[in-house]
């Protein structure tokens, strides 16, 4: 296993979209109101050209195995950014790759001047939710911002250094 990390490139769109949708099918959360049906999932390179957004991909010998980014979602409070499109292929979980992607995103957010990070998730992604809690995220009673992902029912926020 030779894991490398880099920013998303134009040729990554189809490969990362398939990684994401496979994970949604695996957890049976492939439904409307999620990233699964969000048209931006097929155009992540273009989406992350938005100012003050960043998307990291993890590769094993040149094959994309996961990704994680930050995005200034409409409607979030000033200084807050959303942790988005954070997924790691099943066979690569529990190896520190997800945490490495998340730490890169947290560092990117801090470098860009954000003071808070928000995320949305599902109970089905309980291992990820546990990782968020270990990394200082706390539950919120309701959604922030306007992600359009109305099916999500876990909302969390973290103060950034």
C-alpha positions in Angstrom: 0.0 0.0 0.0 1.5 3.3 -1.1 -0.9 6.1 -0.1 -0.5 9.6 -1.4 -2.6 12.7 -0.9 -3.2 15.6 -3.3 -5.7 18.2 -4.4 -8.4 17.1 -6.8 -7.6 17.3 -10.5 -10.0 17.5 -13.5 -9.5 13.8 -14.5 -10.6 12.7 -11.0 -14.3 13.5 -11.3 -15.7 10.1 -12.5 -13.4 8.0 -10.2 -14.2 9.9 -7.0 -18.0 10.0 -7.8 -18.0 6.2 -8.2 -16.2 5.8 -4.8 -18.8 8.0 -3.1 -21.8 6.3 -4.7 -20.5 2.9 -3.9 -20.2 3.8 -0.2 -23.8 5.1 -0.3 -25.0 1.8 -1.8 -23.0 -0.2 0.7 -24.7 1.6 3.6 -28.1 1.7 1.9 -28.4 5.5 2.1 -28.5 5.9 -1.7 -31.6 8.1 -1.7 -32.7 11.6 -2.7 -31.6 14.5 -0.5 -28.1 13.1 -0.2 -24.7 13.4 -2.0 -25.8 10.3 -3.9 -28.3 12.2 -6.1 -26.5 15.6 -5.9 -25.4 16.6 -9.4 -22.3 18.3 -8.1 -21.0 14.8 -7.1 -20.1 14.2 -10.8 -18.3 17.6 -11.0 -16.2 17.9 -7.9 -13.2 19.4 -9.6 -15.4 22.2 -10.9 -17.2 22.6 -7.5 -13.9 23.0 -5.7 -12.8 25.8 -7.9 -15.0 27.9 -5.6 -13.0 30.4 -3.6 -12.1 29.3 -0.1 -12.9 25.6 -0.9 -10.4 22.7 -1.0 -10.8 19.0 -1.9 -8.2 16.4 -1.0 -8.0 12.9 -2.6 -6.2 9.8 -1.3 -4.7 7.5 -3.8 -3.2 4.0 -3.5 -0.7 3.5 -6.3 -2.5 6.1 -8.4 -6.0 4.8 -7.8 -8.4 7.1 -5.9 -9.6 5.4 -2.7 -11.2 8.4 -0.9 -11.6 12.1 -0.6 -12.6 14.9 1.8 -13.1 18.6 1.4 -14.2 21.9 2.8 -16.8 24.1 1.2 -18.4 27.5 2.1 -22.0 26.3 1.9 -24.6 29.0 1.5 -26.3 30.0 4.7 -23.6 29.0 7.1 -22.6 31.6 9.8 -19.6 33.9 9.1 -16.3 32.0 9.6 -17.9 28.6 9.3 -17.1 26.1 6.5 -18.7 22.7 5.8 -16.7 19.4 5.8 -18.0 17.7 2.7 -17.8 14.7 0.4 -15.8 12.8 3.0 -15.6 9.1 2.0 -13.0 6.3 2.1 -13.5 3.0 0.2 -14.4 0.1 2.5 -11.1 -1.9 2.2 -9.1 1.2 3.3 -11.1 2.1 6.4 -9.5 1.8 9.9 -6.0 2.4 8.5 -5.7 6.2 9.3 -6.5 7.3 5.8 -9.8 9.0 6.7 -8.2 10.7 9.6 -5.4 11.9 7.4 -7.8 13.3 4.9 -9.9 15.0 7.6 -6.8 16.6 9.2 -5.7 18.0 5.8 -9.2 19.5 5.5 -9.1 21.0 9.0 -5.7 22.5 8.3 -6.8 23.9 5.0 -9.8 25.5 6.8 -7.7 27.1 9.5 -5.2 28.4 6.8 -8.1 30.0 5.0 -9.2 31.7 8.1 -12.3 29.7 9.1 -13.1 29.5 12.8 -15.7 26.7 12.7 -16.3 23.5 10.8 -19.8 22.0 10.3 -20.8 18.6 8.9 -23.9 16.5 8.1 -24.0 12.7 8.4 -26.2 9.7 9.0 -26.4 7.1 11.8 -25.5 4.4 9.2 -22.0 6.1 9.0 -21.5 5.5 12.8 -17.7 4.8 12.5 -17.3 8.2 10.8 -19.5 9.9 13.5 -17.2 8.3 16.2 -14.2 9.7 14.5 -15.8 13.2 14.4 -16.5 13.0 18.1 -12.9 12.0 18.8 -11.7 15.0 16.8 -13.7 17.6 18.7 -17.0 17.8 16.8 -20.1 18.2 18.9 -23.8 17.4 18.0 -26.1 20.2 16.9 -29.9 20.0 17.3 -30.6 21.0 13.7 -29.0 21.7 10.4 -27.0 24.9 9.6 -26.8 26.4 6.1 -28.4 25.2 2.9 -26.6 22.1 1.7 -29.7 20.7 0.1 -29.0 17.4 1.7 -32.4 17.2 3.6 -32.1 13.5 4.3 -29.1 13.9 6.6 -30.1 13.7 10.3 -26.9 14.2 12.2 -25.4 17.7 12.4 -22.1 18.5 14.1 -19.8 21.5 14.6 -16.2 22.0 15.7 -14.3 25.1 16.7 -11.1 25.6 14.8 -7.8 26.7 16.3 
